[in-house]
Amino acid sequence: MLALLRPAELSDLQTAAQIWHQGWWDAHSFLADKLGAARTLTSFVERMAPRLEKTTVAEVDGRVVGMCVVVGDELEQLYGDGSARGKGIARQLIEHAERLVAAAGFEKIWLAVATENHPARRFYLKSGWTETVEFEYQAETANGHVPVACYRCERQLRAS
């Protein structure tokens, strides 16, 4: 399935936040004790708003089904709704993120993946990423930050 990738618009805010919210819960239920109370749909809308200008959405048949957020050389967020999973849309979004990061002059792209998020870790490793170091990612909440054990995954970018 080929998606249309485009910059997010204000009208995409709610949908992108819903995709992020559902995807986060699907992938991070093991963090419910640490972060569950802070991961409401409202919190995702509030966190998505300032990221919109750095967000790309994937659209299929006029419907937003995925999103990614790129900040500097980091693929900060990558999520798809249930209809997009397993259809190559994540791969499209990753390749797009890689192009953005390379165009900004970086040689590597990186992301943080929770150590206990085994499906995502397998996906990134199969996609050519390398787990380089384990670290404590400071997960953002309305009341400060919460440390989450993560791996830093990197991928060398091709020279243009």
Stockholm file with secondary structure:
# STOCKHOLM 1.0

chainA/1-160         MLALLRPAELSDLQTAAQIWHQGWWDAHSFLADKLGAARTLTSFVERMAPRLEKTTVAEVDGRVVGMCVVVGDELEQLYGDGSARGKGIARQLIEHAERLVAAAGFEKIWLAVATENHPARRFYLKSGWTETVEFEYQAETANGHVPVACYRCERQLRAS
#=GR chainA/1-160 SS CCCEEEECCGGGHHHHHHHHHHHHHHHHGGGHHHHGGGCCHHHHHHHHGGGGGGEEEEEETTEEEEEEEEETTEEEEEEECGGGTTTTHHHHHHHHHHHHHHHTTCSEEEEEEETTCHHHHHHHHHTTCEEEEEEEEEEEETTEEEEEEEEEEEEECCCC
#=GC SS_cons         CCCEEEECCGGGHHHHHHHHHHHHHHHHGGGHHHHGGGCCHHHHHHHHGGGGGGEEEEEETTEEEEEEEEETTEEEEEEECGGGTTTTHHHHHHHHHHHHHHHTTCSEEEEEEETTCHHHHHHHHHTTCEEEEEEEEEEEETTEEEEEEEEEEEEECCCC
//
